[in-house]
Amino acid sequence: MKILVTGFEPFGGERLNPSQAAIDRLPARLGGLRIATQLLPAAYAPSLGLLRAAIAREDPDIVLCTGEAGSRIDLTPERVAINVQDARIRDNEGDQPIDVAVVPGGPAAYFTTLPIKAAVHAMREAGLPASVSNSAGTFVCNHVFYGLMHYAAMRKARFRGGFMHLPYLPEQAANHPKAPSMALDCIVRGIEIVLTVSAETGADLVAAEGETA
């Protein structure tokens, strides 16, 4: 089975991005899985073109995009991508879209097609902090997640796709007092678990992972 995992370059004044560090550390093979990676720019305009090119090149069965969420305390597979760009900061090309659709006229949202609840339970069983997230934000991460799922829907693609946000690395958190962080080894292990569970699981778990507010 062929897997594509993407990460982002650093943005927002950071020197590192845990998603870039993680894809650099992933093995080319994980059991029966063949893993290809693609680094994406932290910029709205070029990111989806590079993602689509990587999908065309690799013809994957599973696509997992990853990105940094410095305020997160755990590994958070995303449930839903929304059709809006609303940037609090400029991206790496200086763009700052506000209240602009990712795909004009596209659906309001897409749900992940990965078994994220099963993946979260497996990560916890491995001793890794993890939870389902119901918001991928409105920056480039959500842009890529929505673009991935829209591409899959429009092409009737056979791959399953989704997104996972990652906490800061400890080296980053050292510059952000009281910010949470996670060791790179744990992040990589979490990604490997998500990939393995996604490859082995059809229907997701029926388990309470929602939020009250």
C-alpha positions in Angstrom: 0.0 0.0 0.0 1.3 3.4 -0.9 1.2 6.4 1.5 1.8 10.1 0.9 2.6 12.2 3.9 3.1 16.0 3.6 4.5 18.6 6.0 5.1 22.4 5.9 8.1 24.6 6.0 8.5 26.9 9.0 6.3 30.0 9.1 5.4 32.9 11.4 9.0 33.6 12.4 9.8 30.0 13.5 13.0 28.3 12.5 11.5 24.9 12.7 8.2 23.2 11.8 7.4 19.8 13.5 5.7 18.6 10.4 8.8 19.1 8.2 11.0 17.5 10.9 8.6 14.5 11.1 8.4 13.8 7.4 12.2 14.0 7.2 12.4 11.3 9.9 9.7 8.9 8.5 11.0 5.6 7.1 10.5 4.8 3.4 8.8 1.5 4.5 6.6 0.7 7.5 5.7 -2.9 7.5 3.9 -3.4 4.2 3.4 0.4 3.7 5.6 2.4 1.2 5.8 6.0 2.4 6.5 9.0 0.2 6.7 12.5 1.5 6.3 16.0 0.2 7.2 19.3 1.8 4.7 22.1 1.1 5.2 25.8 1.3 3.4 27.6 4.1 1.7 29.8 1.5 -1.8 29.7 0.1 -1.1 30.2 -3.6 1.4 27.4 -4.4 0.6 24.8 -1.8 -2.3 23.0 -3.5 -0.5 22.8 -6.9 2.4 21.0 -5.2 0.0 18.7 -3.3 -1.9 17.7 -6.4 1.4 17.1 -8.3 2.6 14.8 -5.5 -0.6 12.9 -5.6 -0.4 12.5 -9.4 3.2 11.3 -9.0 2.8 8.9 -6.2 -0.8 7.6 -6.8 -1.2 6.9 -3.1 -3.9 4.9 -1.3 -3.7 7.2 1.7 -2.8 10.8 2.0 -2.0 12.3 5.4 -1.2 16.0 5.5 0.4 17.3 8.7 1.0 20.8 10.1 2.0 22.8 13.2 -0.4 24.0 15.8 1.7 25.5 18.5 -1.1 25.8 21.0 -2.0 22.1 20.9 -1.0 19.9 23.7 -1.5 16.6 21.8 -1.6 15.0 18.4 -4.9 16.0 16.8 -6.3 14.4 13.7 -8.8 16.8 12.2 -12.4 15.9 11.6 -13.5 18.6 9.2 -12.0 21.1 6.6 -14.0 24.3 5.9 -14.2 26.4 2.8 -12.8 29.6 4.1 -9.4 31.4 4.3 -9.2 33.9 7.1 -5.5 34.5 7.9 -4.5 36.1 11.2 -0.9 36.5 9.9 0.6 36.7 6.5 1.8 33.5 4.8 5.3 32.9 3.6 4.6 34.8 0.3 3.1 37.8 2.1 -0.6 36.9 1.4 -3.3 37.4 4.0 -6.7 36.5 2.6 -9.6 37.4 4.8 -13.0 35.7 4.4 -12.1 34.2 1.1 -13.3 30.8 -0.1 -10.7 28.1 -0.7 -12.8 27.0 -3.6 -15.4 29.5 -4.7 -18.8 27.8 -5.0 -17.4 24.7 -3.3 -19.2 22.8 -0.5 -19.1 24.5 2.9 -17.0 21.6 4.4 -15.5 18.2 3.9 -15.0 15.5 6.5 -11.9 13.4 6.7 -12.0 9.9 5.2 -9.5 8.5 7.6 -10.5 6.5 10.7 -9.4 9.3 13.1 -11.2 7.9 16.3 -9.5 4.5 15.8 -6.2 6.3 15.3 -6.6 8.5 18.4 -7.4 5.4 20.5 -4.4 3.6 19.1 -2.1 6.5 19.9 -3.4 6.7 23.4 -2.8 3.0 23.9 0.8 3.6 22.8 1.2 6.2 25.5 0.9 9.3 23.2 -1.4 12.2 24.0 -4.0 12.4 21.2 -7.5 13.7 20.6 -9.9 14.4 17.7 -10.0 18.1 16.6 -13.1 19.7 15.2 -11.3 22.7 13.8 -8.3 22.8 11.5 -8.3 26.6 11.7 -8.5 29.0 8.8 -4.8 29.3 7.8 -2.8 27.3 5.2 -3.3 24.0 7.1 -7.1 24.1 6.6 -6.6 25.4 3.1 -4.5 22.3 2.2 -6.9 20.0 4.0 -9.9 21.4 2.2 -8.1 21.4 -1.1 -7.1 17.7 -0.6 -10.6 16.6 0.1 -12.1 18.7 -2.7 -9.6 17.2 -5.2 -10.6 13.7 -4.0 -14.3 14.5 -4.4 -14.0 16.1 -7.8 -11.7 13.3 -9.2 -13.6 10.5 -7.4 -10.2 9.5 -6.2 -9.6 6.2 -4.6 -7.4 7.5 -1.8 -8.4 8.2 1.7 -7.3 11.5 3.1 -7.0 13.6 6.1 -4.9 16.0 8.2 -3.3 16.0 11.6 -2.0 18.9 13.6 1.2 18.5 15.7 2.4 20.4 18.8 5.6 22.5 18.9 8.9 20.8 19.2 10.7 21.4 22.5 13.2 23.6 20.8 10.4 25.9 19.7 8.5 25.8 23.0 11.7 27.1 24.7 11.0 30.4 22.9 7.4 30.5 24.0 7.1 30.4 27.8 4.5 27.9 29.0 3.8 26.6 25.5 3.2 22.8 25.3 5.6 20.7 23.2 6.2 17.1 22.1 9.4 15.3 21.3 10.0 14.5 17.6 10.3 10.8 18.3 6.7 10.8 19.8 5.4 12.9 16.9 6.9 10.5 14.3 5.5 7.5 16.2 2.1 9.1 16.3 2.2 9.6 12.5 3.2 6.0 12.0 0.3 4.8 14.1 -2.2 6.9 12.2 -0.8 5.4 8.9 -0.9 1.9 10.2 -4.4 2.2 11.6 -5.7 3.9 8.4 -4.3 1.1 6.3 -5.8 -1.6 8.5 -9.2 -0.1 9.4 -12.3 0.3 7.3 -15.2 1.9 9.3 -14.1 4.1 12.1 -14.8 3.4 15.8 -18.1 4.6 17.2 -16.7 6.3 20.3 -17.4 9.6 22.0 -14.7 12.1 21.0 -16.8 15.2 20.7 -16.8 18.5 22.6 -19.5 20.3 24.6 -18.5 23.7 23.4 
